[in-house]
Amino acid sequence: MLGDGRSALVSRFEEVGLGDAASVGGKGANLGEMTSAGLPIPPGFVVTASAYLEAVERAGVRERLLERFRAAAAEADDPEALARAAAELRETVRAVQVPDDVREAILGEYHRLGAGAAVAVRSSATSEDAAGTSFAGMHDTYNNVVGDEAVLARLRDCWASLYGDRVISYRASQRMDEEPVLAVVVQTQVASDRSGVMFTVDPSTGARDRLVIEAALGLGEVVVSGAVEPDTYVVAKDGPRLISVRVGRQSHALVPGSDGTVVREDLDPVRADARVLTDDEVLAVASLGLQVEQHYGEPQDTEWAYSAGRLWMLQSRPVTTLGGGPGEAGVPVAGGPPAGTVLLRGLAAAPGRVSGRVRILQSPADGPRLQSGEILVAPMTNPDWVPTMRRAAAVVTDGGGMTCHAAIVARELGVPAIVGARTATSALRDDELVTVDGAKGEVIEGADAAASAAPGAGAPPAMVSPIPAPAAPEALATRLYVNLAIAERAADVAAQDVDGVGLLRAEFMITDALGGLHPRELLARGRRDEFVDRMSGSLLQVTRAFGTRPVVYRTIDFRTNEFRGLEGGERFEPQENNPMIGYRGAYRYVREPELFTLELEVLARVREETPNLHVMLPFVRTRWELEACLELIDDSPLGRQRGLKRWVMAEVPSIAYRIPEYAAMGIDGVSIGSNDLTQLMLGVDRDSELCAELFDESDAAVLDAIERIITACHAAGITSSLCGQRPSNDPAFAEHLVRFGIDSISVNPDAADRARRVIGAAERRIVLDAARGGGAG
């Protein structure tokens, strides 16, 4: 330890290890641990938590910070209040003067690193990088800091980041109300020409027999922040040996500037699309990762960098989100078949693993070329692809995001799907035998014995395991509905323990009933009655299957880009640059009432036999649109039927302010379309693979809008629901909905059992919290 009395304020890496995390934070402790293990760590030191506490204590603000932090945490569900409180806390910390003894200790160690040394100044929270919690990316880091005053200024900025909005919200969600304390790492800056992140386990599947490396040019901040699409290398630990390479697209790099700043350097197309690491460099990074994992004895999430040919390890922490294990879905079992060459990667849109022969189709008109059991590969799909998708063993598309039609329909059909693969239609070849792994987002060369065999694919038959008898379903206070789009699946879905259909999508059944024609083209050809008969037959398949349970039918939500592809569509559909927020939903009914009236006639005919059918209007922007649509319903045979429930979708944020008016107009229920609501709250195209990381239904602003909608529904005496996959995949999101008081949640049929467990756990936790609160009172 330092022998000059400064050891309580600063500690060199070589003096600390994992046992010192309470003093030097998780990052500092891990850097010390790896330094002692002989790993290549750039030299540096840690400004301890004691130095921070001494600074705020001498400034007379320590108690005030703690009180205000706890008050802010209590307001974490109110984004505006949280933002105000957090900003006030950060300003308080930035105003703190660094005491003379703390300043002397820090600058003494900084000067030891070299005159005018460039350093990285990195937050190291005492709760960070532990096995149970990870504050990764929440606290501030500053690269290429040069000079005494700059180091001290960045130190205060790191301290202030203790009170970021996300940090306070995270601490509140983890019920961490102890005094926030931060250490700060000061480390020699590695002027990296290549850098990135490495997991010593596959984070998407939990497979422990491989490492996943992401790499980009310049400083690693662009990888950690998601600012660029990095290269992805998958390495088998035995050897190690390289399994697969996916070259990313990097528009720019961040590099250290000569003036102590970080400079953005735009890359020309050749460098932007070039591979970042050679095979040998990938294996060198992997070998270093194996050393780190061996030292810790558990999987690690690491950061590394190459500088002038030398490889450095910059950080390591336990993998805190590791799930699965041998034998679980997506995790290779020892002794199982070896993975083939990965030909293509995209977004994992619908799970399942199947082998079959590729059939590349450019438009729905090519559909007859696809034989049953082949792999459909297309630029993108929309509703008019549904008949073709029914015959496909799997679906792979160039474009699209997790909420695009290809993903939604594939999940409902139980067909493995990969979207956003970018080059599927050019990289794959007709009749090529491949395996599609929808859970991993991979297209693999050849047939895989672990996959189901598509008919005629020439792959081995599927291995079928006996299914254990299900346990009695858990009773829920929150009703559980399903989303449905394919009439033929209604009987199977109705056999599940669900309370009804919360969202019956019209678009896919309409496409079948139209027989490939645009609806206005069909009317022009005098085939109105044919449409009514076919559509009524499809709807009756659903409503009969569900008996007395409600079926909420969402009327056609035309989007111009989707329906131009139908025969005659070019005559009727305008060209739009942004159809997601264009001519669709309720506004279209007002402009084209003849189509809406036809649809209402179908619903009226079906309800005469099955009165469990109800109607829901999508994409309602304004009161006058809704008023006009309700008048059309009232003037139709449907409007004169007793017991009809009228719902609206909550997709446009304006509905959060208009629910009292809508309820007064006769609306019975509101169903939150979380995909479109998120799209419009955050201003991000929900189908864009380029912006996928921005699309977050758990963003504080989205959650605030959802809570406002549910609360307004309660006050108005009408029902609130949400249709989407997020509640079944994200327990925290489901708990938010239940705590907000939502009446029902509607999920895809394949997620119903999982959703029931998640909702049940949330309800039990709320009851337990209430009981504990009551006992404490």
RODOTI-541620 format. One record per residue (C-alpha): residue number from 1; residue in three letters; x, y, z. Coordinates in steps of 0.5 Angstrom, whole numbers. Layout:
residues N
NUM,Ala,X,Y,Z
...
//
This chain:
residues 777
1,Met,0,0,0
2,Leu,2,7,-1
3,Gly,6,9,5
4,Asp,5,17,5
5,Gly,-2,17,9
6,Arg,-6,17,2
7,Ser,-8,10,2
8,Ala,-15,11,4
9,Leu,-16,16,-2
10,Val,-12,13,-7
11,Ser,-10,6,-9
12,Arg,-6,3,-14
13,Phe,-8,-3,-18
14,Glu,-3,-8,-16
15,Glu,-5,-6,-9
16,Val,-12,-8,-9
17,Gly,-17,-15,-11
18,Leu,-24,-17,-11
19,Gly,-24,-16,-3
20,Asp,-23,-9,-4
21,Ala,-30,-7,-8
22,Ala,-33,-4,-2
23,Ser,-27,1,-3
24,Val,-25,1,-10
25,Gly,-31,-1,-13
26,Gly,-33,-7,-18
27,Lys,-29,-4,-24
28,Gly,-23,-2,-20
29,Ala,-23,-9,-16
30,Asn,-23,-13,-22
31,Leu,-17,-9,-25
32,Gly,-13,-10,-19
33,Glu,-15,-17,-19
34,Met,-13,-18,-26
35,Thr,-6,-14,-25
36,Ser,-4,-19,-20
37,Ala,-6,-25,-24
38,Gly,-1,-22,-29
39,Leu,-6,-20,-35
40,Pro,-4,-15,-39
41,Ile,-8,-9,-36
42,Pro,-6,-2,-37
43,Pro,-3,2,-31
44,Gly,-7,6,-27
45,Phe,-10,7,-20
46,Val,-17,8,-16
47,Val,-19,14,-13
48,Thr,-23,11,-7
49,Ala,-30,11,-4
50,Ser,-27,15,2
51,Ala,-24,20,-2
52,Tyr,-32,22,-5
53,Leu,-35,21,2
54,Glu,-29,26,5
55,Ala,-31,31,-1
56,Val,-38,31,0
57,Glu,-38,31,8
58,Arg,-33,37,8
59,Ala,-38,41,3
60,Gly,-43,40,8
61,Val,-48,36,3
62,Arg,-47,29,5
63,Glu,-54,28,9
64,Arg,-58,33,4
65,Leu,-55,28,-2
66,Leu,-58,22,1
67,Glu,-65,25,3
68,Arg,-66,28,-4
69,Phe,-63,21,-7
70,Arg,-69,17,-3
71,Ala,-74,22,-5
72,Ala,-72,22,-12
73,Ala,-72,14,-12
74,Ala,-79,14,-9
75,Glu,-81,18,-15
76,Ala,-78,14,-20
77,Asp,-84,12,-24
78,Asp,-85,19,-25
79,Pro,-80,21,-31
80,Glu,-81,29,-30
81,Ala,-80,29,-23
82,Leu,-75,24,-23
83,Ala,-71,28,-28
84,Arg,-72,35,-24
85,Ala,-69,31,-18
86,Ala,-63,28,-21
87,Ala,-61,34,-25
88,Glu,-61,38,-18
89,Leu,-57,32,-15
90,Arg,-52,32,-20
91,Glu,-51,40,-20
92,Thr,-50,39,-12
93,Val,-44,34,-13
94,Arg,-41,38,-19
95,Ala,-41,44,-15
96,Val,-37,40,-9
97,Gln,-29,43,-9
98,Val,-24,37,-8
99,Pro,-21,38,-1
100,Asp,-13,39,-2
101,Asp,-11,32,1
102,Val,-15,29,-4
103,Arg,-13,33,-9
104,Glu,-6,32,-7
105,Ala,-6,24,-7
106,Ile,-10,24,-14
107,Leu,-5,29,-18
108,Gly,1,25,-14
109,Glu,-1,18,-17
110,Tyr,-3,22,-24
111,His,4,25,-25
112,Arg,7,18,-23
113,Leu,4,15,-30
114,Gly,8,20,-34
115,Ala,8,28,-35
116,Gly,2,30,-39
117,Ala,-1,23,-39
118,Ala,-7,21,-43
119,Val,-12,17,-38
120,Ala,-19,14,-38
121,Val,-23,17,-32
122,Arg,-28,11,-31
123,Ser,-33,11,-26
124,Ser,-33,5,-21
125,Ala,-39,4,-17
126,Thr,-39,0,-10
127,Ser,-45,-4,-13
128,Glu,-42,-5,-20
129,Asp,-40,-11,-23
130,Ala,-42,-16,-18
131,Ala,-45,-22,-19
132,Gly,-52,-20,-17
133,Thr,-53,-13,-20
134,Ser,-49,-9,-26
135,Phe,-49,-2,-27
136,Ala,-45,-3,-33
137,Gly,-46,3,-38
138,Met,-50,7,-33
139,His,-44,11,-30
140,Asp,-40,16,-34
141,Thr,-33,14,-37
142,Tyr,-28,20,-40
143,Asn,-23,18,-45
144,Asn,-17,21,-47
145,Val,-17,26,-41
146,Val,-10,30,-41
147,Gly,-8,35,-35
148,Asp,-9,36,-28
149,Glu,-15,40,-28
150,Ala,-18,36,-33
151,Val,-17,30,-29
152,Leu,-20,33,-23
153,Ala,-26,36,-27
154,Arg,-28,29,-30
155,Leu,-27,26,-23
156,Arg,-33,31,-21
157,Asp,-37,29,-27
158,Cys,-36,21,-25
159,Trp,-38,23,-18
160,Ala,-44,27,-21
161,Ser,-46,21,-25
162,Leu,-48,17,-19
163,Tyr,-55,21,-20
164,Gly,-56,20,-27
165,Asp,-64,19,-28
166,Arg,-63,11,-30
167,Val,-58,10,-24
168,Ile,-63,12,-19
169,Ser,-69,9,-23
170,Tyr,-65,2,-23
171,Arg,-63,3,-16
172,Ala,-70,4,-14
173,Ser,-72,-2,-18
174,Gln,-67,-6,-14
175,Arg,-69,-4,-8
176,Met,-63,-1,-6
177,Asp,-64,5,-2
178,Glu,-57,5,2
179,Glu,-52,11,1
180,Pro,-50,11,-7
181,Val,-42,11,-7
182,Leu,-37,12,-12
183,Ala,-30,10,-13
184,Val,-26,13,-20
185,Val,-21,9,-24
186,Val,-16,13,-27
187,Gln,-12,9,-32
188,Thr,-7,10,-38
189,Gln,-11,11,-44
190,Val,-10,6,-49
191,Ala,-10,9,-56
192,Ser,-13,3,-59
193,Asp,-14,2,-67
194,Arg,-19,-4,-65
195,Ser,-23,-5,-59
196,Gly,-29,-9,-57
197,Val,-33,-13,-52
198,Met,-32,-21,-51
199,Phe,-37,-25,-47
200,Thr,-34,-32,-45
201,Val,-40,-35,-46
202,Asp,-46,-34,-51
203,Pro,-50,-29,-48
204,Ser,-56,-30,-53
205,Thr,-57,-38,-51
206,Gly,-52,-39,-45
207,Ala,-48,-44,-49
208,Arg,-42,-44,-45
209,Asp,-37,-48,-50
210,Arg,-36,-42,-54
211,Leu,-34,-34,-54
212,Val,-37,-28,-57
213,Ile,-33,-23,-59
214,Glu,-35,-16,-62
215,Ala,-30,-11,-65
216,Ala,-30,-5,-68
217,Leu,-24,0,-71
218,Gly,-22,6,-66
219,Leu,-24,6,-58
220,Gly,-29,1,-56
221,Glu,-34,6,-54
222,Val,-38,5,-60
223,Val,-39,-2,-59
224,Val,-41,-1,-52
225,Ser,-46,4,-54
226,Gly,-49,1,-60
227,Ala,-47,7,-64
228,Val,-44,2,-70
229,Glu,-46,-5,-72
230,Pro,-39,-9,-70
231,Asp,-36,-15,-73
232,Thr,-39,-21,-69
233,Tyr,-34,-27,-68
234,Val,-36,-34,-65
235,Val,-31,-38,-62
236,Ala,-31,-45,-60
237,Lys,-27,-46,-53
238,Asp,-24,-52,-55
239,Gly,-18,-50,-59
240,Pro,-20,-45,-59
241,Arg,-23,-45,-66
242,Leu,-27,-40,-70
243,Ile,-34,-42,-72
244,Ser,-37,-36,-75
245,Val,-35,-29,-77
246,Arg,-41,-23,-79
247,Val,-37,-17,-81
248,Gly,-41,-11,-79
249,Arg,-42,-4,-82
250,Gln,-38,2,-78
251,Ser,-40,9,-81
252,His,-35,12,-76
253,Ala,-29,11,-71
254,Leu,-28,15,-64
255,Val,-20,16,-64
256,Pro,-16,20,-59
257,Gly,-15,27,-61
258,Ser,-8,31,-60
259,Asp,-12,36,-56
260,Gly,-14,31,-50
261,Thr,-21,30,-54
262,Val,-24,24,-57
263,Val,-25,26,-64
264,Arg,-30,22,-69
265,Glu,-27,20,-75
266,Asp,-32,18,-81
267,Leu,-30,12,-85
268,Asp,-30,11,-93
269,Pro,-34,5,-95
270,Val,-28,1,-96
271,Arg,-26,1,-89
272,Ala,-33,2,-86
273,Asp,-34,-5,-89
274,Ala,-28,-8,-88
275,Arg,-27,-14,-83
276,Val,-24,-11,-76
277,Leu,-20,-17,-74
278,Thr,-16,-23,-77
279,Asp,-17,-30,-75
280,Asp,-11,-30,-71
281,Glu,-13,-24,-68
282,Val,-19,-27,-66
283,Leu,-16,-33,-63
284,Ala,-11,-28,-59
285,Val,-17,-25,-56
286,Ala,-21,-31,-55
287,Ser,-15,-34,-51
288,Leu,-14,-28,-47
289,Gly,-22,-29,-45
290,Leu,-20,-36,-43
291,Gln,-15,-34,-38
292,Val,-20,-29,-35
293,Glu,-25,-34,-34
294,Gln,-20,-39,-32
295,His,-18,-34,-26
296,Tyr,-25,-32,-24
297,Gly,-28,-39,-25
298,Glu,-34,-36,-28
299,Pro,-37,-33,-35
300,Gln,-34,-26,-36
301,Asp,-36,-20,-40
302,Thr,-30,-16,-42
303,Glu,-27,-10,-46
304,Trp,-21,-11,-50
305,Ala,-17,-7,-54
306,Tyr,-11,-7,-59
307,Ser,-6,-2,-60
308,Ala,0,-2,-64
309,Gly,0,-9,-65
310,Arg,-1,-10,-57
311,Leu,-7,-13,-54
312,Trp,-10,-11,-47
313,Met,-15,-13,-43
314,Leu,-19,-6,-40
315,Gln,-25,-9,-36
316,Ser,-28,-15,-34
317,Arg,-34,-17,-30
318,Pro,-39,-23,-28
319,Val,-44,-24,-34
320,Thr,-50,-22,-30
321,Thr,-56,-24,-35
322,Leu,-54,-31,-36
323,Gly,-60,-36,-37
324,Gly,-60,-43,-39
325,Gly,-56,-49,-39
326,Pro,-54,-55,-42
327,Gly,-61,-58,-45
328,Glu,-65,-52,-45
329,Ala,-67,-49,-51
330,Gly,-62,-46,-56
331,Val,-56,-49,-51
332,Pro,-52,-55,-55
333,Val,-52,-61,-51
334,Ala,-45,-65,-50
335,Gly,-45,-70,-55
336,Gly,-50,-67,-60
337,Pro,-48,-65,-67
338,Pro,-43,-60,-69
339,Ala,-45,-54,-71
340,Gly,-45,-53,-79
341,Thr,-42,-46,-82
342,Val,-46,-40,-81
343,Leu,-48,-37,-87
344,Leu,-52,-31,-85
345,Arg,-55,-28,-79
346,Gly,-61,-23,-77
347,Leu,-65,-22,-72
348,Ala,-68,-28,-68
349,Ala,-76,-27,-69
350,Ala,-79,-33,-68
351,Pro,-76,-39,-65
352,Gly,-75,-46,-67
353,Arg,-70,-50,-71
354,Val,-72,-53,-78
355,Ser,-68,-56,-84
356,Gly,-70,-55,-91
357,Arg,-69,-53,-98
358,Val,-68,-45,-100
359,Arg,-74,-42,-104
360,Ile,-72,-35,-106
361,Leu,-78,-31,-108
362,Gln,-78,-23,-109
363,Ser,-86,-22,-109
364,Pro,-92,-25,-107
365,Ala,-94,-27,-114
366,Asp,-88,-32,-114
367,Gly,-92,-36,-108
368,Pro,-94,-42,-112
369,Arg,-86,-43,-113
370,Leu,-85,-45,-106
371,Gln,-87,-52,-105
372,Ser,-89,-55,-98
373,Gly,-83,-55,-93
374,Glu,-79,-50,-96
375,Ile,-75,-45,-93
376,Leu,-78,-38,-95
377,Val,-73,-33,-97
378,Ala,-76,-26,-99
379,Pro,-74,-18,-98
380,Met,-79,-17,-94
381,Thr,-86,-20,-92
382,Asn,-93,-17,-91
383,Pro,-100,-19,-91
384,Asp,-101,-22,-98
385,Trp,-95,-27,-96
386,Val,-99,-30,-91
387,Pro,-102,-36,-96
388,Thr,-94,-37,-98
389,Met,-92,-37,-91
390,Arg,-97,-42,-89
391,Arg,-93,-47,-93
392,Ala,-86,-45,-91
393,Ala,-82,-49,-86
394,Ala,-78,-43,-84
395,Val,-78,-35,-86
396,Val,-72,-31,-87
397,Thr,-72,-24,-90
398,Asp,-67,-18,-92
399,Gly,-71,-13,-88
400,Gly,-76,-12,-82
401,Gly,-75,-11,-74
402,Met,-78,-16,-69
403,Thr,-85,-13,-70
404,Cys,-86,-13,-77
405,His,-91,-18,-80
406,Ala,-86,-23,-82
407,Ala,-84,-24,-75
408,Ile,-92,-23,-72
409,Val,-95,-28,-77
410,Ala,-89,-33,-76
411,Arg,-89,-33,-69
412,Glu,-97,-35,-69
413,Leu,-96,-40,-74
414,Gly,-90,-43,-70
415,Val,-85,-42,-76
416,Pro,-78,-41,-75
417,Ala,-76,-34,-77
418,Ile,-70,-29,-78
419,Val,-72,-22,-80
420,Gly,-67,-16,-82
421,Ala,-62,-21,-85
422,Arg,-60,-16,-90
423,Thr,-57,-20,-95
424,Ala,-61,-27,-95
425,Thr,-64,-26,-102
426,Ser,-57,-25,-105
427,Ala,-53,-30,-100
428,Leu,-57,-36,-100
429,Arg,-58,-40,-107
430,Asp,-65,-43,-109
431,Asp,-65,-51,-107
432,Glu,-59,-50,-102
433,Leu,-60,-54,-96
434,Val,-60,-50,-90
435,Thr,-62,-50,-83
436,Val,-66,-44,-80
437,Asp,-65,-43,-72
438,Gly,-70,-38,-71
439,Ala,-68,-37,-63
440,Lys,-61,-35,-65
441,Gly,-62,-32,-72
442,Glu,-58,-36,-76
443,Val,-58,-40,-82
444,Ile,-53,-46,-82
445,Glu,-50,-49,-88
446,Gly,-53,-56,-89
447,Ala,-58,-60,-85
448,Asp,-57,-61,-78
449,Ala,-59,-67,-74
450,Ala,-62,-63,-68
451,Ala,-67,-60,-73
452,Ser,-74,-62,-75
453,Ala,-74,-64,-82
454,Ala,-78,-60,-87
455,Pro,-82,-65,-92
456,Gly,-78,-67,-98
457,Ala,-72,-63,-95
458,Gly,-68,-69,-94
459,Ala,-66,-68,-87
460,Pro,-67,-73,-81
461,Pro,-74,-74,-78
462,Ala,-75,-70,-72
463,Met,-74,-72,-65
464,Val,-80,-72,-61
465,Ser,-80,-72,-54
466,Pro,-86,-74,-49
467,Ile,-90,-68,-47
468,Pro,-91,-68,-39
469,Ala,-98,-67,-37
470,Pro,-99,-59,-35
471,Ala,-100,-57,-28
472,Ala,-107,-54,-26
473,Pro,-107,-47,-29
474,Glu,-106,-41,-24
475,Ala,-112,-37,-23
476,Leu,-110,-29,-24
477,Ala,-114,-23,-23
478,Thr,-111,-20,-29
479,Arg,-115,-23,-35
480,Leu,-110,-27,-40
481,Tyr,-112,-26,-47
482,Val,-109,-28,-54
483,Asn,-107,-25,-60
484,Leu,-110,-28,-67
485,Ala,-109,-27,-74
486,Ile,-110,-34,-77
487,Ala,-117,-37,-77
488,Glu,-115,-44,-78
489,Arg,-111,-44,-71
490,Ala,-117,-42,-67
491,Ala,-119,-49,-65
492,Asp,-112,-50,-62
493,Val,-111,-44,-59
494,Ala,-118,-44,-56
495,Ala,-116,-50,-52
496,Gln,-111,-46,-48
497,Asp,-113,-44,-41
498,Val,-114,-36,-44
499,Asp,-120,-32,-43
500,Gly,-121,-30,-50
501,Val,-118,-26,-56
502,Gly,-116,-19,-54
503,Leu,-113,-18,-61
504,Leu,-116,-21,-67
505,Arg,-112,-18,-73
506,Ala,-116,-17,-79
507,Glu,-111,-16,-84
508,Phe,-109,-23,-85
509,Met,-116,-26,-86
510,Ile,-118,-20,-91
511,Thr,-112,-22,-95
512,Asp,-114,-29,-96
513,Ala,-122,-27,-97
514,Leu,-119,-22,-102
515,Gly,-116,-27,-106
516,Gly,-110,-23,-108
517,Leu,-114,-17,-110
518,His,-114,-10,-107
519,Pro,-121,-9,-104
520,Arg,-123,-3,-108
521,Glu,-121,-7,-114
522,Leu,-125,-13,-112
523,Leu,-131,-8,-111
524,Ala,-130,-5,-118
525,Arg,-131,-12,-121
526,Gly,-137,-13,-117
527,Arg,-135,-19,-112
528,Arg,-138,-16,-106
529,Asp,-142,-21,-104
530,Glu,-136,-26,-105
531,Phe,-132,-22,-100
532,Val,-137,-22,-95
533,Asp,-138,-30,-95
534,Arg,-131,-31,-95
535,Met,-129,-26,-89
536,Ser,-135,-29,-85
537,Gly,-133,-36,-86
538,Ser,-126,-34,-83
539,Leu,-129,-30,-77
540,Leu,-134,-36,-75
541,Gln,-128,-41,-75
542,Val,-126,-36,-69
543,Thr,-132,-34,-66
544,Arg,-135,-41,-65
545,Ala,-128,-44,-63
546,Phe,-128,-39,-57
547,Gly,-136,-40,-55
548,Thr,-138,-35,-50
549,Arg,-131,-32,-49
550,Pro,-130,-25,-52
551,Val,-127,-24,-59
552,Val,-124,-17,-60
553,Tyr,-124,-16,-68
554,Arg,-119,-10,-70
555,Thr,-122,-7,-76
556,Ile,-117,-7,-82
557,Asp,-111,-3,-81
558,Phe,-109,-1,-88
559,Arg,-102,2,-89
560,Thr,-101,4,-96
561,Asn,-94,0,-97
562,Glu,-97,-6,-95
563,Phe,-103,-6,-100
564,Arg,-100,-3,-106
565,Gly,-97,-10,-108
566,Leu,-104,-13,-108
567,Glu,-107,-14,-115
568,Gly,-110,-7,-117
569,Gly,-106,-4,-111
570,Glu,-103,1,-115
571,Arg,-109,4,-118
572,Phe,-112,6,-111
573,Glu,-106,7,-106
574,Pro,-102,13,-106
575,Gln,-94,13,-105
576,Glu,-92,15,-98
577,Asn,-85,16,-95
578,Asn,-87,14,-88
579,Pro,-93,10,-89
580,Met,-93,8,-81
581,Ile,-95,15,-79
582,Gly,-99,16,-86
583,Tyr,-106,14,-89
584,Arg,-108,9,-84
585,Gly,-113,7,-79
586,Ala,-119,11,-77
587,Tyr,-118,17,-82
588,Arg,-118,12,-87
589,Tyr,-125,10,-85
590,Val,-127,17,-86
591,Arg,-124,18,-93
592,Glu,-126,11,-95
593,Pro,-133,9,-92
594,Glu,-135,4,-97
595,Leu,-130,-1,-95
596,Phe,-131,0,-87
597,Thr,-138,0,-88
598,Leu,-137,-7,-92
599,Glu,-133,-9,-86
600,Leu,-138,-7,-81
601,Glu,-143,-12,-85
602,Val,-139,-18,-84
603,Leu,-138,-17,-77
604,Ala,-146,-16,-76
605,Arg,-147,-22,-80
606,Val,-142,-26,-76
607,Arg,-145,-23,-69
608,Glu,-152,-26,-71
609,Glu,-150,-33,-70
610,Thr,-144,-31,-65
611,Pro,-145,-25,-60
612,Asn,-138,-26,-57
613,Leu,-135,-22,-63
614,His,-134,-14,-61
615,Val,-130,-9,-65
616,Met,-124,-5,-64
617,Leu,-122,1,-68
618,Pro,-114,2,-69
619,Phe,-110,8,-70
620,Val,-115,14,-67
621,Arg,-111,20,-68
622,Thr,-117,25,-66
623,Arg,-124,26,-63
624,Trp,-127,28,-70
625,Glu,-125,22,-73
626,Leu,-127,17,-68
627,Glu,-134,21,-68
628,Ala,-135,20,-75
629,Cys,-133,12,-74
630,Leu,-138,11,-69
631,Glu,-143,14,-73
632,Leu,-142,10,-79
633,Ile,-142,4,-74
634,Asp,-149,6,-71
635,Asp,-152,7,-78
636,Ser,-150,0,-80
637,Pro,-153,-7,-78
638,Leu,-148,-8,-73
639,Gly,-149,-2,-69
640,Arg,-156,-4,-68
641,Gln,-154,-10,-64
642,Arg,-155,-11,-57
643,Gly,-149,-12,-53
644,Leu,-143,-10,-58
645,Lys,-137,-7,-54
646,Arg,-134,-2,-58
647,Trp,-126,-1,-57
648,Val,-120,3,-59
649,Met,-113,2,-60
650,Ala,-108,6,-56
651,Glu,-103,7,-61
652,Val,-102,15,-62
653,Pro,-100,18,-55
654,Ser,-106,23,-56
655,Ile,-111,18,-53
656,Ala,-107,19,-46
657,Tyr,-111,26,-46
658,Arg,-117,24,-49
659,Ile,-120,18,-46
660,Pro,-125,22,-42
661,Glu,-128,24,-48
662,Tyr,-128,18,-52
663,Ala,-131,14,-46
664,Ala,-137,19,-46
665,Met,-138,18,-53
666,Gly,-139,10,-52
667,Ile,-132,7,-52
668,Asp,-132,1,-47
669,Gly,-125,-1,-47
670,Val,-118,1,-49
671,Ser,-113,-4,-52
672,Ile,-105,-1,-52
673,Gly,-102,-3,-58
674,Ser,-95,-2,-55
675,Asn,-91,-3,-61
676,Asp,-94,3,-65
677,Leu,-94,7,-58
678,Thr,-87,6,-57
679,Gln,-86,8,-64
680,Leu,-89,14,-63
681,Met,-87,16,-56
682,Leu,-80,15,-58
683,Gly,-80,17,-66
684,Val,-77,11,-68
685,Asp,-79,6,-74
686,Arg,-81,0,-71
687,Asp,-79,-4,-77
688,Ser,-72,-1,-77
689,Glu,-67,-6,-76
690,Leu,-62,0,-76
691,Cys,-65,3,-70
692,Ala,-67,-3,-67
693,Glu,-63,-1,-60
694,Leu,-67,5,-60
695,Phe,-74,1,-59
696,Asp,-75,0,-52
697,Glu,-82,-1,-49
698,Ser,-80,0,-42
699,Asp,-77,7,-44
700,Ala,-79,11,-38
701,Ala,-83,16,-43
702,Val,-87,10,-46
703,Leu,-89,7,-39
704,Asp,-91,14,-36
705,Ala,-96,14,-42
706,Ile,-98,7,-41
707,Glu,-100,9,-34
708,Arg,-103,15,-36
709,Ile,-108,11,-40
710,Ile,-109,6,-35
711,Thr,-111,11,-30
712,Ala,-115,15,-34
713,Cys,-119,8,-36
714,His,-120,7,-29
715,Ala,-123,14,-28
716,Ala,-127,14,-34
717,Gly,-130,7,-32
718,Ile,-128,3,-38
719,Thr,-123,-3,-39
720,Ser,-116,-3,-40
721,Ser,-112,-8,-44
722,Leu,-105,-9,-47
723,Cys,-103,-13,-53
724,Gly,-96,-15,-55
725,Gln,-90,-20,-53
726,Arg,-87,-16,-48
727,Pro,-90,-18,-42
728,Ser,-89,-25,-43
729,Asn,-82,-24,-44
730,Asp,-80,-19,-39
731,Pro,-83,-20,-32
732,Ala,-81,-13,-30
733,Phe,-85,-10,-36
734,Ala,-91,-15,-34
735,Glu,-90,-12,-26
736,His,-91,-5,-28
737,Leu,-97,-7,-32
738,Val,-100,-10,-26
739,Arg,-98,-5,-21
740,Phe,-101,0,-26
741,Gly,-108,-4,-25
742,Ile,-109,-6,-32
743,Asp,-115,-11,-33
744,Ser,-112,-15,-38
745,Ile,-106,-17,-42
746,Ser,-106,-20,-49
747,Val,-100,-24,-52
748,Asn,-99,-29,-58
749,Pro,-101,-36,-57
750,Asp,-94,-39,-56
751,Ala,-93,-34,-50
752,Ala,-99,-35,-46
753,Asp,-97,-40,-41
754,Arg,-90,-36,-40
755,Ala,-95,-30,-39
756,Arg,-99,-33,-34
757,Arg,-93,-35,-30
758,Val,-90,-28,-31
759,Ile,-97,-25,-29
760,Gly,-98,-29,-23
761,Ala,-91,-28,-20
762,Ala,-92,-20,-21
763,Glu,-99,-21,-17
764,Arg,-96,-25,-12
765,Arg,-91,-20,-11
766,Ile,-95,-14,-10
767,Val,-100,-18,-5
768,Leu,-94,-19,-1
769,Asp,-91,-12,-2
770,Ala,-98,-10,1
771,Ala,-98,-15,6
772,Arg,-91,-13,9
773,Gly,-93,-5,8
774,Gly,-99,-7,12
775,Gly,-95,-10,18
776,Ala,-90,-5,18
777,Gly,-95,0,19
//
